[in-house]
Amino acid sequence: MIKFGTSGFRGIFADDFTKENVQKIAFAVSTILKREKKVDKPICLGFDNRFMGRHFAEWFAEVLVFNECKVIFFENSVPSPFIAFETKNNYVGIMITASHNYYYNNGIKIFLESGCESNDEFNQEVYDIALNADYSKIETINFDEAVKKNLITLTTDTTKYLNSILNFIDIKKTEKKRNIKILFNAMHGSSVECMKVLLNKIGVQYEIMKENVDPYFEKKVTAPYVHNISDQIEKLRIENFDFGFALDGDGDRVSFIDKSGEAYDCNYISAVIYNHLVKNKQKNQGNKTKALKANFEGNIVKNYAVSELIVKTAEVRGFESFNAKVGFKNIANLLLDNNKAIIGVESNGIAIKEHLPYKDGLMAAAILINVILSENKTVKMLIDDLKTETNFPSETLEFAYPISETEKARIGKKIFIEKQIPLLDERILKVNYEDGFKMIFQNDYWAVIRFSGTENVVRIFAEMKNKELCQRYIKTLEKFIGVSQRQ
């Protein structure tokens, strides 16, 4: 069974993620490009460190080239944002990855020429063609033969992508402040080589943990959630690193760890990065900087489960915020449509339009390192400064709970059909059903329950004045929907 969610096709090895289904999708993509006469530009094709990733990428390529598409094939594992970036100058990019999902999953992310993830219309067309394809009639050209015929170009070049990120880094300004040591947790993912180049260019000392390829990913989800990086937090404290960061399996998600051992996801990292970009713009008003054009503005795009801190930061800087549905393709669409918007945010991902309309953990990490060096402050200090300036003391927590289809139906009925409301200590000012179930409280605090579009989990989010209140409300919501096992 082929099923597209909020971020492409995901499946379980030997169940629905098979050579047959992968090649049916390749056939569908090539069919669309041939029909639209868009085979003049090559398709960018990459893979991450998951089991048999290169094999699936090669099988995908073999169908494309038979159907008149040329391919740029990246020989080493690469992060998803890199393939998205390469697609900006082509029609389509394909990334073989299941992102942060469990080791027994793999998937296919499709990027279109703007660098965005493929939209629902394109995905539906791919699905319709793939579903009706007769696999016995799908023809291929052997991968090695296609290379010899120059139908497939092999490369390892990531220079343009890395230079795009480095355009945001003021290396000269920070060169006297680099006596720091950073702990980078690669989480066995595909960002290692690119991140090494960035760290070396910035000129900091660093150590990498979990650099080796492990197709089992320690039998964890490869997401930089706090409970997944507890060993990194302990190592950082014991060995006296200045700070650390972790990237997920395909490099689009990132979390930061302060010297104190406190971990921060993009709810707060995004506000710091946004504030830095806007301050630079205001400081250089009327002048072109390396990364920011003269028409730079400052609006933000986010989904409904992101901290209000970046919203309030935008307000004090004189800009607006806009909400998009969950799924970064929805954020990207608004980001591109709003000519005054510069940044798109979800709780585990950040996109800067000037670089790419897709979340990029490597970019976020590099910019935040630059901010820390230039401001000479810790991550916590930078975040606390914004909380003080916006008068918004807050903490966010997020948990995911594996559920069956039966449980999903039960929870959905309770919330979206019967519209039951949980009993909470806090007065609920407003309930929003636009994208999940969001309760809004006084002082702009909130809680959300929503289903994932990429895996069989339900997520509970909360933003309150402190973590104790977050935990209390999340536990109440767990009881309300009948879940307890956290992913």
N, C-alpha and C positions, 0 to 999 in steps of 0.2 A: 504493500500500500504506500503510495506517495502522498505526503501531506505537507503543505506549506503552512508555517506559522508566522509569527511576527518577524522572524529573522531567517527566512529561507526554509529549506527542507532539512528536517532532522529525522534520524531513524536509529534503530538498534541493529548492530552488526548481525548479518545472516538472517535477520527477520525481515525488515523492510529496507535497511541500508545494504543493498546488494549491488553487484556489478550490473545486473540487468536494469535495476531502477536508475542507477547513476547514468548508464548509457542511454536510457530512454529520455532522461532530462537533457542530456547532451544533444540528442537528436531533436528534441523540441526547441532548444535554444537556437540550433543551427537552422532549423526550418523557419523560425521567425526572422532571423537575420537574412536568409536568402530571399524570403518573400519581400522584405523591406529594402532589399538591395543594399545591405550594410555589411558586406563581406570584404570591403576594401581595406578595412582596418583590422589588425589582429586581435584576438581575444587573449586577455591576460589571465594566466592560470597558475594558481599556487595551492599549497597545502601546508598543514601544520604538523605537529609531531604525533598525531594519533596513529593507531595501528593501521598499517597498509595505506597511509595517506598518499604516498607517491604513486602506488599502484592504481588507486582510484583516480588520481589526477591524470595519469597516463591513459587509462581506459576512457576517460572523458575526452581527452585530446584526440584519441584515435577516431572517434565518431565525428568530431568537429571537422577534422581535416578531410575526411572522406566527403563531407558535405560542403566543401569549397571554402571553409573558414581557415584562415591562418592562425597560428597560436604562438604567443610568447610564453614560454614555459620556464618558471623559476625553479631551478634545480634543487636549491636548499629550502628547508621549511622557512616560511615567512609569516609575519603577522598579518591579520586581516586588513588593518588600516592601510598597509602598503599596497595590497591588491586594489583596494578602493581608490587610492591615490593614482595608481597607474591607469585606472579606468577613466580618469578625467580626460585623457587624450584619445580614448578609444570608445567603442560602443558598449562593450560588455567585459566584465571581469568575473572570474569564477574562483571561489576559495573553498577548498575541501576542508571543512572544519565543523565541529559541533560546539565551538566556542568554549563555554565554561561547563558544559554538561558532563555527565559521568563517562568514564573510559569506554564503556560498552556502546556509546553513541558515536555516530559521525554524522556529517551533514554537508550541505552545499549552500553557501551564501552567493547570491548573484548581485553584482553591482552594475549599474548602468552608467552612461557616459558622463554624468555630472559627478560621479563618485559616490552617489547615494545607493543604498540597498534598493533592489528592484521593488517596484510598487505592486499593489494588489492586482492590478489589471494585467501586468506582465506575468506575474506568478500564476494567475488563473489561466492565462493562455498557455504557459509552459505545462501546467498541470493537465489541461484538456488534451493537448497534443500527446504528452507522455502517456496518459491513461489509455489512449486509443491506439498507441503505436504497437505494431506487431514486431516483437523483439527479434524474431527469426529473420526478419527482413531488414534489420538495421545493419548496415555495412560499415566497415572500418578500414583504415590503413594502419599497418603495423607501426608502432611508435618510432622504432629505430629507422625504419624505411622513410617515414615522414620527416625525420630529422635530416636524413641524407638528401631528400628532395627539397629541403629548405621550406617545407610547409610548417615545420615547428622550429622555432628559434630558441635555443637554450641560453639562459643567462643567469647571473647571480647579482646583477647590478641594482643596487638600491640607492644610488647616489642622489637622484633628484628628490626622492622622498625625504631622505635625511637632511638634505639642504633646505627643504621647505620648513622642517622643524627648527633647524639651526638659525633660520632667519628671525626667529622669535627670541633668540638668546644673545644677550650683550656680553660676549666673552671678555672683551677688554675691561669692561666695568667691574667684573668680578674676579679678575685674575689674581688680585692680592688677597682674596678672601677664601682661597680654596683649601685651606688647611683643615679639611673636614673629611670624615670617613662615612661612606654610605653603604648600607646593606641592601642589595637588590635581590629579591626573591623571584626567580624566573618561573617557579611553579611547573617546571619541566616543559614549559611552553616554547613557542616559536619566535619569541622576541629577542632572544639572547644576543645574536650577532649584531642586529641593528642597535640595540641598547648599548652594547659595548662601544660602538662607534660614537654614539652621542655622548656617553660619559667621558670617553677619552678626549673628545673635542672640547667639552666643557672644562676638562682638566681637573677633575676631582679624584680622590682616592675612593676605591670601592671594592666590595667583595660580593661575589655572586653565590647564592645558595640555590640548590635544586636546578642546576644548569644542565644536568644530564638528561638524556631522553628516556622517559619512562612511560611507555604507552598505557600503563595502568594508572598513571597519575596518583600513585599511592592509594588508589581506590577511593578517591575523594572527587567532589566536583572541583574543577580547576578554577574556582572563583576566589578572589582575594577577600573573602569574608573574614571577620575577626577570628572566628573559631577555626578557620583553615590556616591561619598564619600565626598561631600561638607559639609555635617553635621559633619563628622568626622574631617575634616580640621578646621571647626569653633570651635569645642569642644577642639581640640588640642591646638589651639591658646589661647582660653579663660582660660583654666585650666592649661596651662603651662606644657604640657607634653614635654618630650625631643624629642620624635619622635613617629611615628605610622606606622602601616601597615594594609593592608586589604587583605583578601583572598576571592576568589570567592566561589560559592556554593559548589563545590566539591574539593576545595583546591589545584588545580594545577596552578592557576594564582595568582599573587601577585603584589601589588604596595606599595611603601613606601612614607611616608610623613615626610619631614624635620621639625625641630623645627620652622622654618620660615613659614611653611604652604605650601611649595612647594611640589608637588607630583611628584614621579618618577616611571615609569614602568620599565620593564625588559630591555629596551633598554640601560638604564644606570646602573641599579642594576647589570646586568650581567657583565659589564666591571669591576666594583668594586670587585665583587666576584672572577672573573677570575684573576684579578691582585693579589688579596690576595693569591689565590691558587698557582700561579706561583712564587710569592715572597717566599712563604713558601718552595716550592720545591727547588728553587735556594739556599735558606738559608741552607737547609738540604741536599744538593747535596750528593748523595752516601749513605744517611742514610734512613732507613724506618721510616716514621712517622705513626701515628695512621691511617690516612685516605689515605695517598698517597703512592703508591708502588714505589719501586726503579726504575722501568721502566717508571715512570711518564714523560710525555712530556708536550705539551702545545698548540696543535692546537685547533681550534674552528670550530664548524659547526653552521650555521645560515640559516635563510631563506632570501629572497630578500628584505624584508621590515623591517630589523633590522638596528639600528644605526651603522654607520661606526666607532663609538668610540671604540667598542670592537675589531674591525679589526685592527685599528691603535695601540691599546694597545698591541695586539698580535705581531704586526710588531716590535714595539720597544723592545719587549721581545725576539725577534728572532724566532717567530712562524708564522704559516700560518692559513688562514681562508678558509672554503669551503662552498659553497652555496647549499642548498637543497630546494626542492619545499615546498610550504606551506602545513602544516599538520605535527604534531610532529612525526608521524610514519616515515616520510621521513627524518627528522633530525636524528631520532634514528638510522635508517639504516646506514647513513653515519657515525654517531658517533661510532657505533660498528665496521664498516668496516675499519675505519681509526685508526690504532693502536696507533697513536700519538695524536689523538684528546681526549680532556678531558671534554669539555663542549659543550652543544647544547643549542641554544637560539632562541626564537621568542620574539615578543614584550611584551607578557604577560606570558612567561614561560621559565624556566631554568632547564636543566638536567645536572647533573654531573655524568659521566659514572661510576665513582668509587662507586656511590650510586645506580643509577638507570638510564636507558636510556629513561626516561619519565619525563616530566616537573613536578616539585614538589615545590609548593609555600611554604610549611612548611619548607622544607630544605633551600630554598633561604632565607626565613625570619630569620631562626636560624643562618645561616652563616653570614648574613649581620649584625645582632645584635652583633655577636662575633667580626666582623671587627670594628664596631663602638666603642666597648668597648676597644679592644686591641690597636687601633690607636688613641683613645681619640679624635675623630673628628666627626663632623656631617656628615650626608649623603651628603649634598651639598658640604661640603669641600672635601670629598673623590672624588666626581665626578669632581669638579673643578680642583683638582690636576691632574687628568687624562687628562682633556681637555687641561690644560697647558702643561703637559709633551708631549702630542701627537701633540700639536699645532693645535687643532681641536675644535674651538668654535662651538657648534651646539646645536640645540633643535629639538625634534621630536614631531609631532602631528599626531593623528590617529582618524578618525571618521567613524562610520558605518551608513548606510542609508537604511532603509527598502524599498524593491522594490518588485513589482509583477513580475510574469514570463514574462509578456509582456514587462515591462520596462527592465528586464534583457536581453531579446532578442534584444531590441532596442539599448541598451548600447553596448552589445557584437558586434552587427553588425557594429556600428560606430567605435569601437576601433580595433576589431580583424579581421574584414572582409574588411571594407573600409579603415582601418588604418589611420583614421584622426588624426591629431596632433594638440593639443591646442596651441593657441598663448600666449606665456609667455614672460615676460621681460627678463628672464634668457635664455641664449643660451643653447639649448639641444645638448649635445655632442654625446649622444648615446641613442637609444631606444631598450629596451629588452622586448621580448614577451615570455620568457621562463616560467614565472609564473605570469600571470597578465600582466599589461602594466606599465613598469618602464622607467622613463625618468632620465637620469644621466646628471648632470650639472657640471660646473667647481668646483674644490676643493672637489670633491667627494660628493657633495650634490645631492639630488635626490627626486623624487616623484613617488608614485605608485598608480594605480587603479586596484583593483582586486575583484572578487566575493568571498564571503565566501563559504566554502564547508560544513558548518554545519547549516546555516540559510539563509533565503531569504534577504540578505543584500549585498550591495556593499560597499567596504571600500576604503577610500582615506587616504594615508599616505604621509608625507613630512618630510624631514630633511633639515633644512637650518641653516644659521648662528644664527638666533634668532627666537623667536616665532612670531614676527610681520610678518616676511617673510613667515613663515609656514602658518599662517592664510591667507595671501594674495594669496598664490599659491593654497591653498586648496579651497578658495572661487572661484578662477578662474576655477579650475577643477570641482567644483560643477556645475557651469554654463555650462561647456563644456559637461557634461553628463546629465544635466537636473535633478539634485537632490538638495534637500534643507533641508528636515527633518532629523535631526541627531538623532540616537538612544539614 
